[in-house]
Amino acid sequence: MTTPTPLTPGWDDIALLCRTLAERLTPAGPYRGIVAVARGGMVPAGILAGLLGIKLIDTVCLTSYDSREQHGLTILKPLSGATLPQPAEDGEGWLAVDDLVDSGATARAVRAMLPKIHYATLYAKPRGRADVDTVAAETEQSRWVIFPWETD
């Protein structure tokens, strides 16, 4: 079995995916703020903040990839207790944004911190799809996605 050609969305594709995601997220809102899952979720989170009229953005920094290989999940920067205003410390009314859900490990880690957060991604692969609430597009599990902010 051959590995599919990498999916390489361009900036116009990202803009369209963000607009699609914003349309799908609007009925579940309004949102108090966005938690961008860094680094991949930072660009879509910024675009969605503008589209949804959200002013407050924070980050949670996790890593599970080196170049093109997946490894164990490491939390580089958790959310601080002062980040989310009361009574949203469980994530209720907040939106988590990431570029991709693959295995779902990152989404599960964010949900462990914020169990009631609404989790949205540009792309979802089958193994992680159940771990997110809203997705703009889906792709095969074996397909590597290379985003424009990951290229030279």
C-alpha positions as semicolon CSV with decimal commas, in nm:
position;residue;x (nm);y (nm);z (nm)
1;M;0,000;0,000;0,000
2;T;0,138;0,341;-0,094
3;T;0,129;0,648;0,123
4;P;-0,096;0,922;-0,015
5;T;0,057;1,239;-0,153
6;P;0,087;1,500;0,124
7;L;-0,197;1,748;0,149
8;T;-0,053;2,098;0,106
9;P;-0,324;2,361;0,150
10;G;-0,225;2,712;0,047
11;W;-0,316;3,038;0,217
12;D;-0,637;3,072;0,013
13;D;-0,736;2,719;0,122
14;I;-0,671;2,812;0,486
15;A;-0,888;3,123;0,453
16;L;-1,171;2,914;0,306
17;L;-1,136;2,648;0,577
18;C;-1,147;2,917;0,847
19;R;-1,460;3,071;0,694
20;T;-1,620;2,725;0,682
21;L;-1,523;2,662;1,042
22;A;-1,658;3,004;1,151
23;E;-1,994;2,928;0,986
24;R;-2,012;2,594;1,167
25;L;-1,903;2,744;1,501
26;T;-2,144;3,039;1,504
27;P;-2,452;2,841;1,617
28;A;-2,262;2,702;1,919
29;G;-2,138;3,048;2,027
30;P;-2,091;3,311;2,138
31;Y;-1,750;3,231;2,283
32;R;-1,577;3,412;2,569
33;G;-1,236;3,358;2,413
34;I;-1,009;3,128;2,217
35;V;-0,739;2,892;2,337
36;A;-0,502;2,845;2,044
37;V;-0,324;2,511;2,051
38;A;0,030;2,620;1,970
39;R;0,187;2,620;1,734
40;G;-0,040;2,484;1,462
41;G;-0,358;2,641;1,595
42;M;-0,219;2,993;1,623
43;V;-0,284;3,104;1,264
44;P;-0,636;2,962;1,240
45;A;-0,715;3,097;1,590
46;G;-0,615;3,448;1,481
47;I;-0,827;3,427;1,167
48;L;-1,124;3,283;1,357
49;A;-1,096;3,552;1,624
50;G;-1,150;3,812;1,354
51;L;-1,433;3,622;1,186
52;L;-1,614;3,553;1,514
53;G;-1,543;3,889;1,678
54;I;-1,345;3,736;1,965
55;K;-1,089;3,964;2,135
56;L;-0,940;3,732;2,399
57;I;-0,689;3,470;2,283
58;D;-0,455;3,258;2,492
59;T;-0,231;2,964;2,408
60;V;-0,162;2,619;2,539
61;C;0,163;2,476;2,403
62;L;0,193;2,105;2,337
63;T;0,409;1,899;2,106
64;S;0,379;1,549;1,970
65;Y;0,573;1,579;1,643
66;D;0,934;1,620;1,537
67;S;0,958;1,697;1,168
68;R;0,735;1,423;1,021
69;E;0,738;1,173;1,308
70;Q;0,486;1,151;1,588
71;H;0,608;1,085;1,944
72;G;0,471;1,111;2,296
73;L;0,282;1,424;2,395
74;T;0,469;1,690;2,591
75;I;0,301;1,991;2,751
76;L;0,537;2,286;2,705
77;K;0,307;2,556;2,849
78;P;-0,019;2,479;3,029
79;L;-0,284;2,740;3,080
80;S;-0,235;2,937;3,398
81;G;-0,511;2,964;3,657
82;A;-0,534;3,337;3,585
83;T;-0,590;3,287;3,210
84;L;-0,959;3,208;3,207
85;P;-1,195;3,441;3,389
86;Q;-1,428;3,285;3,644
87;P;-1,650;3,087;3,610
88;A;-1,491;2,954;3,290
89;E;-1,206;2,763;3,453
90;D;-1,351;2,440;3,312
91;G;-1,350;2,589;2,960
92;E;-1,724;2,639;2,932
93;G;-1,798;2,907;2,675
94;W;-1,444;2,889;2,533
95;L;-1,317;2,769;2,198
96;A;-1,000;2,562;2,145
97;V;-0,854;2,591;1,794
98;D;-0,598;2,361;1,634
99;D;-0,491;2,303;1,276
100;L;-0,533;1,924;1,276
101;V;-0,652;1,635;1,490
102;D;-0,458;1,318;1,411
103;S;-0,467;1,060;1,691
104;G;-0,668;1,285;1,923
105;A;-0,397;1,291;2,193
106;T;-0,360;1,670;2,188
107;A;-0,736;1,726;2,199
108;R;-0,768;1,485;2,493
109;A;-0,487;1,666;2,677
110;V;-0,656;2,004;2,627
111;R;-0,989;1,857;2,738
112;A;-0,820;1,723;3,051
113;M;-0,733;2,086;3,133
114;L;-1,065;2,231;3,013
115;P;-1,331;1,959;3,001
116;K;-1,614;2,178;2,870
117;I;-1,422;2,361;2,597
118;H;-1,553;2,350;2,239
119;Y;-1,268;2,200;2,031
120;A;-1,240;2,292;1,662
121;T;-0,987;2,201;1,394
122;L;-0,928;2,278;1,028
123;Y;-0,867;1,910;0,944
124;A;-0,954;1,583;1,115
125;K;-0,820;1,235;1,059
126;P;-1,043;0,937;1,145
127;R;-0,859;0,827;1,462
128;G;-0,898;1,169;1,624
129;R;-1,231;1,285;1,479
130;A;-1,435;1,180;1,785
131;D;-1,216;1,399;2,007
132;V;-1,322;1,728;1,845
133;D;-1,654;1,906;1,822
134;T;-1,628;2,099;1,496
135;V;-1,417;2,034;1,185
136;A;-1,385;2,217;0,854
137;A;-1,255;1,919;0,648
138;E;-1,153;1,556;0,687
139;T;-0,862;1,361;0,539
140;E;-0,725;1,007;0,547
141;Q;-0,534;0,885;0,850
142;S;-0,216;0,816;0,652
143;R;-0,206;1,153;0,473
144;W;0,049;1,405;0,600
145;V;-0,078;1,764;0,602
146;I;0,179;2,038;0,541
147;F;0,044;2,382;0,630
148;P;0,174;2,702;0,467
149;W;0,320;2,825;0,798
150;E;0,533;2,507;0,812
151;T;0,714;2,572;0,484
152;D;1,010;2,795;0,403
